[in-house]
Amino acid sequence: MSEPLVSIVIPLYNKSDWIIPTLNSVIHQEYSKWECIIVDDGSTDDSLDIVTKFVKTNKGNWKVVEQQNSGQAIARNYGISLSRGKYIAMLDADDIWFTGKLKKQVEFMEQNPEIDLLYCSYVIFEEGLNKTFRIVRFMNSQKMVTRWLQMLGFGGLIESVSMIRKTHFDNIGMFDPELSTSSGLDIAIKSSLFSKTKVLKDVLVGYRISDNQWHKNFDELIRNCIYLSDKYGDLVDSKFRVKKYQDAYLTYNSKRANGMSSLLLVLWGHFLSGNFAGVKMFFAIASRNMVSYSLGFVAAKRMAKEITNAQGAP
């Protein structure tokens, strides 16, 4: 197998608690022909100092750059503009890669030159909950993107799982700076509409639940939903149906902290009013969580070992 250069792009903003495990997971990769571009997006904690010290004391093809706080999309675009690799591998500053991530994706991309964007499966984990994992596995990348926009399924986590041919950005454009929580979904939709994509069943990424994550900003989530529904609703499904699903998801999400009784009251209200998109959303959320927790339970020991090995000190 040829060994093309892979450019890893990590946007960094106030992730001092998690950036070292993330960088360790890069060092632990079986595939060694990489460059790692870390774009500090005006961090106000000591993230930049931590990274600067790390790259000085750990071998690797590192590049650390700074910009005024402008958002993750612009940080990713800046990193991509500096890249020299044939492939771009995105990684968020609090997520981790399992050791075989780059190797398996490079092998697949080299063997399938028609594929422009490659996903993989991932596991959701939270520090301190070492026996509680959710494994998110997709079979079809096109269906995954549709359900992601509709919010009926899990997100594709393009920001940490993807490997993208650099030339692909010439065809579809870069990350949209108008978006915060959903700039990855925008790239995924454009890729599904205008190119060939694929997803590996292998669980190769650990998605860490941590503080200050954009998806927890409810107002931003609503704004991003409206933006993407208007932009792509009729291309992916129908704008009306996408909006119905998104509204139902946002309603359930707003009541989640109040417990199951509140969610069941929302479900009952959807049923009485004939809002079957709302009914479908309830069972979609319940079933996807049940499946992901079940997969995580079965593979708990292996996932715990993979996560420990990936983020441990080199």
C-alpha positions, 0 to 999 in steps of 0.5 A, a space after each residue: 500500500 502506498 503511504 500518502 500524507 494525511 493532514 490532521 486538523 484539530 480546532 482548539 478552543 478552551 479544551 485544556 482538560 482533554 487536548 492531551 488525551 486527544 493528541 496522545 491518540 494521534 501519536 498512538 496511530 499505527 499509520 505514521 505518515 501524518 501532519 497535525 495542524 492545531 488551530 487555536 481559536 483564541 482560547 482563554 484558558 491554558 489550552 495553547 500553552 499545554 499544546 505548545 509544550 506537548 509538541 515540543 516534547 513529543 515527536 511528530 509532524 506538528 504545526 500550531 497556529 493561532 487565530 482570533 476567536 472566529 468559530 470552529 468552522 473558520 478554524 477548520 478551514 484555516 487548518 485545511 488551507 495550510 494542509 499538504 496531505 492527500 487526505 484530510 482527517 478531522 479531529 475535535 480537541 476532546 475526542 480520541 482516535 483508536 489506534 487503527 483509525 488512520 491506517 484502516 481509512 487510508 487503506 480503504 480510500 486508496 483501494 476505492 478512489 471513487 470515494 471522496 468522504 469516508 466515515 466510520 462508526 464511533 463510541 460515545 463515552 463520558 469520563 467516570 462512566 467506564 462501563 457505560 458506552 453507546 456505540 453508533 454504527 451506520 450501514 448506509 452513509 446516504 441514509 445516515 445523512 438523511 436521518 441526521 438532517 431529520 434528527 431521527 438518527 445519530 449524527 455522523 460526527 464528521 468532525 472527528 470520524 471523517 477522512 476526506 480527499 483534499 480535492 473534494 473541498 474544491 468541489 463542494 466548498 469548505 465548512 460554512 462559517 454561518 453554522 456552529 453545531 452543524 457545519 459538519 452536517 452541511 459538509 455531509 449533505 453536500 457530499 451525499 448530493 454531489 459525490 460518493 461516500 462510504 462508512 466503515 462499520 469499524 468503531 474507530 473513534 471515541 466521542 467524549 461527552 464534555 463541557 462547553 460542547 456546541 451541541 448543548 447550546 439549544 439556541 444555536 441548535 435551533 438556528 442551525 436547524 432552520 438554516 439547514 432545513 431551508 438550504 437542503 430540506 427539499 433536496 434531501 427529503 421535503 422541507 415541510 417534513 424535515 421541519 416537522 421532525 426537527 421541531 419534534 426533536 427540539 420539543 423532546 430535547 427541551 423537556 428531557 431534563 424534566 424526566 420521562 413523564 414530561 416526554 410521555 406527555 409530549 408524546 401523548 400530545 403529539 398523538 392526540 393532535 395527529 402529529 405523527 412526525 412527533 410520535 415517530 421521533 419519540 420512538 426513533 430516539 428511544 430505539 436508537 438509544 436502546 440499540 446503541 446502549 446494547 451494542 456498548 454493553 456487549 463491547 464494554 470491555 473492548 471499548 474501555 481497553 481501546 479508549 485507555 490505550 488510545 489516550 494514554 501517555 505515549 
